Amino acid sequence: MTVRPLIGVSTYLESGARWGVWELEAVLVPAGYPRLVQRAGGLACLLPPDGPGRAAEAVARLDGLVIAGGPDVDPARYGAERSPRTGPPAPERDAWELALIEAALAAGLPLLGVCRGMQLLNVALGGTLVQHLDGHAEVVGVFGGHPVKPVPGTLYGGIVPEELTVPTYHHQAVERLGEGLVPSAYAADGTVEAVELPSDRGWVLGVQWHPEMGEDLRVMRAMITAAS
C-alpha cells in the first residue's frame, strides 16, 4: 500500500461560528486547502492553534507543511508602524504560524506558504511587507485573477514554466526580501508573487495567490513529491 505523505495545514480560531443550533468558538480553514492536498495525492492534517513552544513537536510528525492565507500580519512583527489600511492584528495566530515556519525550516521540512503564509515566511526571515497596494483584490470577498510570470531557473519556474493566470485576493505584498529568499514570480506591475529558498535549504516556496481556489495542481504536487 502506498503511504501518502502527511501534510499539515495551519488553521485559525474564530470566536463565533454557526452550524445547526450552535454558535461556538471554532477552529477553521477554508476547505479548499485540505482538498488541494488531497487532490494532489497527500493526506491532509489540520493544525489547530497551539502554544509556539509546541510547534517543533507538531512539525516532527509531518511530512510537509502549508501555512494558509488569512488576515494581515501585525506590522510590529517586522518593525513597522500600523497603516490605517492594515487589518486588525491576530497575535496568537502570528506567533503560532511563525513558530511553525521556524520549526519547519530548522527541520528541513517541505514548506508552502499561501498568501499570508508567503508574507509570514518573508517576515520570519527578517523581511518586510508593503501594507497596502491596489489592484490585487478588486471586490471585497471575491477572488480575482491576474497573470504571474515565473523566473527561469527557480524552483517555481521549473514547476510552472509558463505565464499563468492565478486566483488572487490580497492587498499586501513583499517589500524587502527576507534573508536568503529569492523572487521566483512577478505580477505585471512588478509585485513579487512567489519567493523561495535555494535548493540547498530544502523545498521552501511561498506564493502570493491562492492555488486552493484554482484547478492547477502542479505546485502542490511538487510539494507532495518533495514530502514523499
Wavefront OBJ file of the C-alpha trace (Angstrom):
o trace
v 0.000 0.000 0.000
v 1.310 3.434 -0.935
v 1.739 5.680 2.095
v 0.619 9.193 1.302
v 2.689 11.996 2.868
v 1.050 13.755 5.797
v 0.724 17.488 5.084
v -0.168 19.796 7.941
v -2.335 22.831 7.184
v -2.459 25.720 9.645
v -5.883 26.833 10.874
v -7.260 29.724 12.889
v -9.633 30.312 15.779
v -12.927 32.132 15.209
v -14.784 33.434 18.259
v -18.231 32.561 16.932
v -19.066 30.134 14.134
v -22.605 28.865 13.497
v -23.697 25.389 12.482
v -27.101 23.914 13.191
v -28.345 25.283 16.502
v -24.807 26.032 17.728
v -22.685 29.156 17.766
v -19.348 28.411 19.391
v -15.642 29.020 19.097
v -14.342 27.034 16.150
v -11.030 26.148 14.555
v -11.402 26.881 10.843
v -9.676 26.835 7.498
v -11.337 27.075 4.065
v -12.000 23.589 2.712
v -10.001 24.358 -0.419
v -6.719 23.863 1.457
v -7.179 20.251 2.609
v -8.916 19.452 -0.657
v -5.913 20.742 -2.593
v -3.622 18.470 -0.568
v -5.937 15.524 -1.159
v -6.354 16.188 -4.885
v -2.568 16.317 -5.253
v -2.087 12.941 -3.567
v -1.370 13.863 0.046
v -3.078 13.200 3.361
v -4.247 16.468 4.952
v -3.893 17.135 8.676
v -5.385 20.305 10.174
v -3.234 22.037 12.804
v -5.274 23.962 15.391
v -3.602 26.962 17.031
v -1.365 25.977 19.929
v 1.451 27.363 22.009
v 4.502 28.323 19.928
v 6.644 26.078 22.101
v 4.823 23.052 20.692
v 5.482 23.854 17.030
v 8.621 21.730 16.722
v 6.806 18.713 18.192
v 3.959 19.149 15.695
v 6.299 19.592 12.739
v 8.272 16.474 13.705
v 5.191 14.349 12.939
v 4.579 15.833 9.476
v 5.984 15.235 6.011
v 5.152 18.742 4.804
v 3.563 21.990 5.984
v 1.176 24.505 4.421
v 0.719 27.909 6.039
v -2.712 29.078 4.926
v -3.887 32.527 3.916
v -5.758 34.854 6.232
v -5.570 38.243 7.968
v -2.773 40.785 7.758
v 0.471 40.121 9.632
v 0.947 42.501 12.559
v 3.373 45.219 11.335
v 5.085 45.111 14.734
v 6.451 41.730 13.630
v 8.608 43.497 11.022
v 9.260 46.742 12.901
v 6.758 48.959 11.102
v 4.030 51.297 12.289
v 0.486 50.189 11.521
v -1.043 51.705 8.410
v -4.708 52.791 8.643
v -5.411 50.290 5.838
v -3.890 47.320 7.669
v -6.386 44.919 9.217
v -6.675 44.162 12.938
v -3.877 42.080 14.468
v -4.117 38.354 15.166
v -1.210 37.994 17.630
v -1.840 34.384 18.668
v -2.071 33.230 15.070
v 1.052 35.185 14.107
v 3.004 33.615 16.969
v 1.843 30.045 16.231
v 2.396 30.169 12.473
v 5.775 31.902 12.777
v 6.816 29.150 15.184
v 5.616 26.509 12.706
v 7.620 28.157 9.913
v 10.760 28.371 12.027
v 10.413 24.733 13.094
v 9.853 23.585 9.510
v 12.913 25.492 8.297
v 15.036 24.056 11.088
v 13.845 20.525 10.283
v 14.208 20.853 6.507
v 10.506 20.070 6.091
v 8.891 20.916 2.730
v 7.018 24.176 3.284
v 4.441 26.041 1.194
v 3.198 29.478 2.252
v -0.022 30.712 0.637
v -0.723 34.474 0.529
v -0.430 35.408 4.228
v 1.732 32.306 4.554
v 4.190 33.686 1.997
v 4.202 37.027 3.795
v 4.870 35.322 7.137
v 7.715 33.329 5.591
v 9.248 36.603 4.458
v 8.803 38.158 7.907
v 10.194 35.060 9.651
v 13.406 35.545 7.666
v 13.696 39.235 8.502
v 11.844 40.757 5.553
v 9.212 43.494 5.490
v 5.831 43.977 3.821
v 4.032 46.618 1.788
v 0.975 47.249 3.947
v -1.348 48.179 1.091
v -1.342 48.008 -2.688
v -4.241 48.428 -5.067
v -5.383 46.160 -7.868
v -4.839 42.713 -6.360
v -8.192 42.403 -4.550
v -10.738 44.180 -6.675
v -14.026 43.176 -4.984
v -14.346 42.558 -1.254
v -14.900 38.868 -0.583
v -14.453 37.827 -4.224
v -11.333 36.166 -5.658
v -9.984 37.815 -8.768
v -7.200 36.748 -11.092
v -4.153 38.094 -12.847
v -1.171 36.634 -14.684
v 2.114 35.880 -12.927
v 5.361 35.337 -14.764
v 7.889 32.797 -13.433
v 11.595 33.491 -13.093
v 13.529 30.932 -15.187
v 15.900 28.706 -13.233
v 13.936 28.886 -9.983
v 12.032 26.143 -8.192
v 8.713 27.702 -9.165
v 9.902 28.330 -12.722
v 10.680 24.637 -13.042
v 7.240 23.645 -11.768
v 5.259 26.160 -13.843
v 7.459 27.401 -16.694
v 4.806 29.483 -18.440
v 2.980 32.680 -17.508
v -0.217 31.677 -15.723
v -3.368 33.480 -14.599
v -3.871 32.646 -10.930
v -6.640 33.189 -8.340
v -5.766 36.218 -6.208
v -7.042 38.101 -3.186
v -4.553 40.226 -1.264
v -3.709 43.835 -0.533
v -0.255 43.343 0.977
v 2.988 42.113 -0.574
v 6.691 41.596 -0.041
v 8.727 44.785 0.326
v 12.242 43.852 1.486
v 13.051 40.189 0.953
v 13.898 38.076 3.965
v 17.385 36.612 4.336
v 18.132 34.032 1.656
v 14.813 34.372 -0.166
v 14.791 34.905 -3.921
v 11.821 36.054 -6.020
v 10.529 33.386 -8.391
v 7.459 35.019 -9.980
v 6.203 38.544 -10.627
v 2.924 40.228 -11.494
v 2.790 42.618 -14.444
v 3.106 45.595 -12.065
v 6.353 44.215 -10.608
v 4.835 42.847 -7.408
v 6.724 39.799 -6.148
v 4.258 36.912 -6.479
v 6.427 33.989 -5.348
v 9.516 33.583 -3.189
v 11.679 30.601 -2.372
v 14.873 29.486 -0.706
v 17.754 27.976 -2.718
v 17.546 24.208 -3.150
v 20.282 23.559 -0.574
v 17.872 24.927 2.062
v 15.211 22.328 1.203
v 11.850 22.687 -0.567
v 10.563 26.097 0.566
v 8.151 28.125 -1.571
v 5.717 30.956 -0.952
v 3.061 32.050 -3.437
v 1.036 35.243 -3.160
v -2.002 33.751 -4.872
v -4.469 31.042 -3.807
v -3.839 27.698 -5.546
v -6.591 26.140 -3.432
v -9.107 28.230 -5.412
v -7.897 27.031 -8.828
v -7.524 23.867 -10.855
v -3.749 23.831 -11.349
v -2.259 21.194 -9.023
v 1.373 21.479 -10.099
v 2.667 23.438 -7.107
v 1.014 21.150 -4.573
v 2.016 18.018 -6.492
v 5.622 19.228 -6.442
v 5.410 19.676 -2.689
v 3.859 16.205 -2.270
v 6.725 14.742 -4.294
v 9.268 16.539 -2.114
v 7.487 15.262 1.012
v 7.319 11.648 -0.160
l 1 2 3 4 5 6 7 8 9 10 11 12 13 14 15 16 17 18 19 20 21 22 23 24 25 26 27 28 29 30 31 32 33 34 35 36 37 38 39 40 41 42 43 44 45 46 47 48 49 50 51 52 53 54 55 56 57 58 59 60 61 62 63 64 65 66 67 68 69 70 71 72 73 74 75 76 77 78 79 80 81 82 83 84 85 86 87 88 89 90 91 92 93 94 95 96 97 98 99 100 101 102 103 104 105 106 107 108 109 110 111 112 113 114 115 116 117 118 119 120 121 122 123 124 125 126 127 128 129 130 131 132 133 134 135 136 137 138 139 140 141 142 143 144 145 146 147 148 149 150 151 152 153 154 155 156 157 158 159 160 161 162 163 164 165 166 167 168 169 170 171 172 173 174 175 176 177 178 179 180 181 182 183 184 185 186 187 188 189 190 191 192 193 194 195 196 197 198 199 200 201 202 203 204 205 206 207 208 209 210 211 212 213 214 215 216 217 218 219 220 221 222 223 224 225 226 227 228
